[in-house]
Amino acid sequence: MKKILLNTILFLMVIIVFAACKKNYITGGTPQDVNRYKNMTTYDVLAANPLYDTLVQIIDAAGIKDKINEQGTTFFAPSDYSIFNYLSARTVFVQNNINLDSTFGLDSLKYYLQNNINGTKDSMLMYLIHQPLSYSVLTNTGTLYPTELAGDTVIVSYEYTKNGSLGYNSLVSSEPQVVYFTQLWYHYNLSDDNKAGDVPEDIGVHTLIKTSGIETQNGIMNALENSHTLFFYGTKQ
């Protein structure tokens, strides 16, 4: 009897904790106050977080600060880890194809951005959608959106998950949802049987948003997972 009572108490504690967190929960991240950044622009939110200090330098080099701060936008922010992943991959390419002793560092990237070499400056706009994508407009299947990069299309989805590391618990009746950003290299038809999560690797890249729904003064900011590589470099087949 005591064991049954103890299990019941533990179950109720789980429900209470879950309910308490849900109020200020940023899906795919950690419990936070979603109103914390409402008086700051998206750029200022990035500048205030050390995880994005290199990204801020890249935004400045590309000259797109004003674009990111335009009213009614959603920005999908790659972290400094994503930039490091990119620089590492570019260095491997340079060493294998040009000069074994060469590196592709941050200064090289900033030079490419400032001079728009191979359209690098414009490539930053693949992370920007000129619509405020709050949870209320997102779907489990996903929706196609044009980005501010000419000719580029992505899928943004708000997907149910049974992944324990993403908040799922069998003791809770409702499945949590997480936001995904899917970069498309080629056309893809969405349907209930053909969701964002089903996109083949040769068509696009399905990327988790680790922290989503951050409301800023001018729109929404979402943080891409750290394993992402800037510009989705090396994923186009």
C-alpha positions as semicolon CSV with decimal commas, in nm:
position;residue;x (nm);y (nm);z (nm)
1;M;0,000;0,000;0,000
2;K;0,284;0,237;0,089
3;K;0,452;0,158;-0,242
4;I;0,134;0,241;-0,436
5;L;0,094;0,566;-0,242
6;L;0,457;0,663;-0,308
7;N;0,423;0,595;-0,682
8;T;0,106;0,803;-0,692
9;I;0,280;1,095;-0,519
10;L;0,576;1,075;-0,760
11;F;0,341;1,070;-1,059
12;L;0,157;1,379;-0,931
13;M;0,488;1,558;-0,874
14;V;0,588;1,495;-1,234
15;I;0,258;1,640;-1,358
16;I;0,291;1,946;-1,132
17;V;0,648;2,016;-1,240
18;F;0,555;1,975;-1,606
19;A;0,260;2,212;-1,571
20;A;0,475;2,468;-1,391
21;C;0,737;2,464;-1,665
22;K;0,489;2,480;-1,950
23;K;0,393;2,842;-1,880
24;N;0,727;2,988;-1,983
25;Y;0,862;2,698;-2,186
26;I;1,046;2,768;-2,508
27;T;0,998;2,448;-2,704
28;G;1,320;2,270;-2,777
29;G;1,508;2,467;-2,514
30;T;1,484;2,522;-2,141
31;P;1,223;2,691;-1,919
32;Q;1,264;3,065;-1,971
33;D;1,061;3,384;-1,960
34;V;0,939;3,428;-2,319
35;N;0,877;3,800;-2,260
36;R;1,236;3,865;-2,158
37;Y;1,348;4,009;-2,491
38;K;1,037;4,193;-2,607
39;N;1,202;4,532;-2,569
40;M;1,516;4,433;-2,760
41;T;1,567;4,398;-3,134
42;T;1,668;4,059;-3,271
43;Y;2,018;4,193;-3,337
44;D;2,050;4,321;-2,979
45;V;1,937;3,983;-2,842
46;L;2,218;3,819;-3,038
47;A;2,471;4,082;-2,930
48;A;2,381;4,024;-2,563
49;N;2,452;3,650;-2,581
50;P;2,819;3,530;-2,594
51;L;2,706;3,225;-2,794
52;Y;2,643;3,457;-3,089
53;D;2,932;3,705;-3,069
54;T;3,093;3,565;-3,386
55;L;2,756;3,560;-3,562
56;V;2,718;3,930;-3,484
57;Q;3,053;3,996;-3,653
58;I;2,933;3,806;-3,958
59;I;2,604;3,998;-3,967
60;D;2,800;4,324;-3,951
61;A;3,038;4,210;-4,227
62;A;2,743;4,114;-4,447
63;G;2,569;4,444;-4,372
64;I;2,234;4,282;-4,293
65;K;2,169;4,419;-3,942
66;D;1,879;4,634;-4,064
67;K;1,726;4,340;-4,252
68;I;1,730;4,123;-3,940
69;N;1,573;4,407;-3,742
70;E;1,291;4,469;-3,991
71;Q;0,948;4,451;-3,836
72;G;0,762;4,122;-3,870
73;T;1,058;3,893;-3,939
74;T;1,169;3,554;-3,809
75;F;1,542;3,487;-3,781
76;F;1,691;3,140;-3,742
77;A;2,020;3,203;-3,565
78;P;2,324;2,980;-3,624
79;S;2,546;2,975;-3,315
80;D;2,921;3,032;-3,303
81;Y;2,955;2,653;-3,304
82;S;2,785;2,645;-3,644
83;I;3,032;2,900;-3,773
84;F;3,324;2,698;-3,635
85;N;3,184;2,389;-3,812
86;Y;3,179;2,585;-4,136
87;L;3,532;2,723;-4,099
88;S;3,664;2,376;-4,019
89;A;3,495;2,225;-4,325
90;R;3,620;2,504;-4,552
91;T;3,973;2,460;-4,417
92;V;3,964;2,089;-4,503
93;F;3,847;2,174;-4,854
94;V;4,120;2,436;-4,904
95;Q;4,392;2,206;-4,775
96;N;4,276;1,917;-4,993
97;N;4,227;2,119;-5,309
98;I;4,445;2,431;-5,299
99;N;4,724;2,443;-5,042
100;L;4,801;2,197;-4,764
101;D;4,925;2,477;-4,541
102;S;4,626;2,709;-4,592
103;T;4,338;2,770;-4,354
104;F;3,997;2,930;-4,395
105;G;3,947;3,138;-4,081
106;L;3,703;3,402;-3,963
107;D;3,894;3,678;-4,139
108;S;3,859;3,485;-4,465
109;L;3,484;3,449;-4,415
110;K;3,442;3,817;-4,331
111;Y;3,638;3,910;-4,643
112;Y;3,410;3,688;-4,853
113;L;3,103;3,850;-4,695
114;Q;3,222;4,209;-4,734
115;N;3,308;4,152;-5,099
116;N;3,013;3,920;-5,165
117;I;3,243;3,657;-5,318
118;N;3,033;3,375;-5,467
119;G;2,722;3,540;-5,323
120;T;2,836;3,478;-4,965
121;K;2,683;3,802;-4,832
122;D;2,340;3,712;-4,966
123;S;2,368;3,358;-4,828
124;M;2,309;3,488;-4,474
125;L;1,955;3,575;-4,584
126;M;1,865;3,203;-4,602
127;Y;1,806;3,227;-4,226
128;L;1,556;3,512;-4,250
129;I;1,183;3,486;-4,325
130;H;0,976;3,802;-4,361
131;Q;0,689;3,670;-4,150
132;P;0,654;3,646;-3,771
133;L;0,627;3,268;-3,728
134;S;0,467;3,223;-3,388
135;Y;0,364;2,877;-3,270
136;S;0,002;2,947;-3,366
137;V;0,079;2,950;-3,740
138;L;0,311;2,645;-3,744
139;T;0,195;2,290;-3,819
140;N;0,318;1,938;-3,755
141;T;0,342;1,866;-4,129
142;G;0,527;2,190;-4,199
143;T;0,474;2,486;-4,429
144;L;0,683;2,612;-4,719
145;Y;0,822;2,965;-4,680
146;P;1,041;3,177;-4,907
147;T;1,345;3,318;-4,730
148;E;1,499;3,657;-4,799
149;L;1,760;3,480;-5,015
150;A;1,632;3,505;-5,372
151;G;1,491;3,174;-5,497
152;D;1,538;2,997;-5,162
153;T;1,261;2,798;-4,993
154;V;1,250;2,632;-4,651
155;I;1,002;2,433;-4,445
156;V;0,925;2,535;-4,090
157;S;0,741;2,274;-3,885
158;Y;0,619;2,231;-3,528
159;E;0,647;1,857;-3,485
160;Y;0,523;1,616;-3,221
161;T;0,799;1,406;-3,074
162;K;0,843;1,095;-2,862
163;N;1,211;1,165;-2,813
164;G;1,290;1,165;-2,441
165;S;1,577;1,410;-2,487
166;L;1,332;1,659;-2,640
167;G;1,090;1,657;-2,349
168;Y;0,877;1,348;-2,408
169;N;0,768;1,147;-2,105
170;S;0,533;0,849;-2,118
171;L;0,368;0,966;-1,795
172;V;0,230;1,275;-1,969
173;S;-0,067;1,229;-2,201
174;S;0,019;1,502;-2,454
175;E;0,326;1,478;-2,675
176;P;0,559;1,780;-2,673
177;Q;0,629;1,969;-2,994
178;V;0,957;2,101;-3,128
179;V;1,032;2,338;-3,415
180;Y;1,239;2,229;-3,714
181;F;1,393;2,434;-3,994
182;T;1,434;2,237;-4,318
183;Q;1,653;2,389;-4,587
184;L;1,543;2,269;-4,931
185;W;1,788;2,230;-5,215
186;Y;1,519;2,103;-5,453
187;H;1,139;2,113;-5,483
188;Y;0,944;1,908;-5,229
189;N;0,570;1,840;-5,210
190;L;0,430;1,861;-4,857
191;S;0,127;1,659;-4,743
192;D;0,001;1,473;-4,437
193;D;0,183;1,166;-4,568
194;N;0,486;1,362;-4,685
195;K;0,594;1,572;-4,388
196;A;0,895;1,793;-4,324
197;G;1,055;1,513;-4,125
198;D;1,037;1,286;-4,430
199;V;1,252;1,507;-4,654
200;P;1,526;1,288;-4,810
201;E;1,887;1,393;-4,751
202;D;1,938;1,457;-5,121
203;I;1,647;1,704;-5,118
204;G;1,707;1,906;-4,801
205;V;1,840;1,928;-4,446
206;H;1,608;1,879;-4,147
207;T;1,752;2,083;-3,858
208;L;1,630;2,102;-3,499
209;I;1,562;2,437;-3,336
210;K;1,711;2,403;-2,989
211;T;1,538;2,716;-2,856
212;S;1,233;2,858;-3,030
213;G;0,968;3,125;-3,009
214;I;1,185;3,402;-2,861
215;E;0,977;3,717;-2,907
216;T;1,181;4,028;-2,983
217;Q;1,086;4,388;-3,044
218;N;1,060;4,331;-3,418
219;G;0,971;3,963;-3,456
220;I;1,072;3,609;-3,363
221;M;1,414;3,453;-3,308
222;N;1,487;3,081;-3,313
223;A;1,822;2,919;-3,227
224;L;1,948;2,640;-3,453
225;E;2,113;2,341;-3,288
226;N;2,490;2,371;-3,241
227;S;2,566;2,077;-3,473
228;H;2,438;2,282;-3,768
229;T;2,698;2,402;-4,019
230;L;2,668;2,761;-4,141
231;F;2,507;2,788;-4,487
232;F;2,437;2,412;-4,466
233;Y;2,781;2,382;-4,619
234;G;2,862;2,039;-4,758
235;T;2,506;1,907;-4,749
236;K;2,390;1,983;-5,103
237;Q;2,410;1,669;-5,316
